[in-house]
Amino acid sequence: MTSPGPEDEGGDAACWLRRVCPACGRIADEDPPTRCPACGEVLPAE
């Protein structure tokens, strides 16, 4: 069996980056402006 190449790597879409909480790293359930559901940190609109 061969190991997967770079083209086979998965991951989250870059457009979700704005949903990542800077305080705890959790992904928010909706686009900013919102609050992190885990820690309550405000995720401002850009």
C-alpha positions as CSV (number, residue, x, y, z in Angstrom):
1,M,0.0,0.0,0.0
2,T,1.3,3.5,-0.8
3,S,1.0,6.5,1.3
4,P,-1.2,9.3,0.1
5,G,0.4,12.2,-1.8
6,P,-0.1,15.9,-1.2
7,E,-3.1,15.9,-3.6
8,D,-4.9,13.4,-1.3
9,E,-4.6,15.5,1.9
10,G,-7.9,16.7,3.3
11,G,-8.7,19.6,5.5
12,D,-11.0,22.5,6.1
13,A,-11.7,25.0,3.5
14,A,-9.7,28.3,3.8
15,C,-13.0,30.2,3.9
16,W,-13.6,28.8,7.4
17,L,-10.5,30.5,8.8
18,R,-12.5,33.5,9.9
19,R,-14.6,31.2,12.0
20,V,-11.7,30.0,14.1
21,C,-11.8,31.4,17.6
22,P,-8.5,33.1,18.5
23,A,-8.9,32.3,22.2
24,C,-9.6,28.6,22.1
25,G,-9.3,27.4,18.5
26,R,-12.9,26.1,18.1
27,I,-14.7,26.8,14.9
28,A,-17.8,28.9,15.3
29,D,-21.2,27.7,14.0
30,E,-21.7,30.8,11.9
31,D,-19.8,33.5,10.1
32,P,-18.7,36.5,12.2
33,P,-19.9,38.7,13.7
34,T,-20.7,36.1,16.3
35,R,-19.5,34.6,19.6
36,C,-17.6,31.4,20.1
37,P,-20.0,28.7,21.4
38,A,-17.2,27.2,23.5
39,C,-15.6,30.2,25.3
40,G,-17.8,33.2,24.4
41,E,-15.0,35.2,22.7
42,V,-16.4,37.7,20.3
43,L,-15.5,37.0,16.6
44,P,-15.9,40.4,14.9
45,A,-16.8,41.0,11.3
46,E,-13.8,41.8,9.3
